[in-house]
Amino acid sequence: MTPSLILFFSLCAVLTVLLSIVVILPWMRSRPVTDNQLMVVNVQVFGERIGELEADRAAGNLSEAQYQAQITELKRQLLEAQTVAEAHAPVGAKGRAIVLIWIPILAAIAYLTTADRTPVYALWQAQDSVGQVADDLLTGKIDAPPEWATKDSMALISAMQTNVHHHAYDADRWMRLSELFMMLEAHPQALEALSRANRLSPDNQEIALTYAQTSFFVNEGRMDAQSREILGDILAKSPKHEGAMMMMAMGESRAGNYPEAKAWIARLRSNIASHSGDRSEALASLDKLMDNITAQEAAAAQGVAITVHMAPNLAAQMRPDDILFVSVTDQAGGAPYAVKRMAASELTANGVVVRLSDADAMMPGRTLSSGRDAGTTLVVNARISHSGNAIAESGDLAANPVVLDKQNQISLTISQIIP
């Protein structure tokens, strides 16, 4: 048994015994069997009343029969008062001992049977075995855990999470916890840890950029509103921050905002060119990226711009972590010719514009252009998924498909719930 378990159960036992004593303490006080003070008063009143009755009988106010009847009633009342006083006798030592023993027993049974305490015990064991290792990792004292600590990875993870929550205002600990989650491919948990670190230390550019980068790659190269805001704050404080500029260029390119993406590439190229030394390799990479964005822009011009709206009566059905899928498919079925996946939160009250082109094909040979050239009957779909699954499920929100002909702009309204 670990020290934490021993300490916990020892304190529980002491507390239970103390409460038991509090419960039986009134019984432990010795009291006389009869209330002597009350009985003295009763006897005194009885004597005075007897004297009054005798005086009334001597004066002729009471007959002998009346006198005897009232004397009998007074005696009966005195006996009843004595019986009530004797009924409050204290509980004996045996009764006290039974209560003192059974209260701890019943408390222990209730604690052990109301729920499964195994996870709690496992957490305490983890704290005792690898708690110090977790603290050293989160404070940067060591870069990797010792080999013996990695044998029970779940214990180490639990200890690290507990440690971070015990130091909830330490941004560095949250940052290192996010690195652990990324190693375990627990992306939502990593983003949440980075979000907390960024809120605790909003002026730390390293944390802010890491959060934006992680969000960008977890969301498959898409930059959400929060990441855009973070990068904007970094560039406002450090206009020549190359990492932030590259992130903005990649995010704008992925969103289909090609002129903005090329503007960021040009700005980044100018900044790199101003540095001393040989920068030819970095400049060549940027030129290649610029050519790639130009090619994507040309391909997008041959695609279709889809404006997606949400019906007002379904707005309350959306959840914060919902996913919006917009696709172009064959009316007869099969894999999409083009598809985009994005956070449903980007769908505002004014709608969102999604551009689909050959760059959004799932397979190289099944592109939007090839479908149009083959004369396939193409339809445009929009769906909000609660689970993030690419396959439609019951409860998802969807728009009525619209046939895509030669037009380059289409509007869809998500207005129904899939049964």
Disulfide bonds with the S-S distance in Angstrom:
none
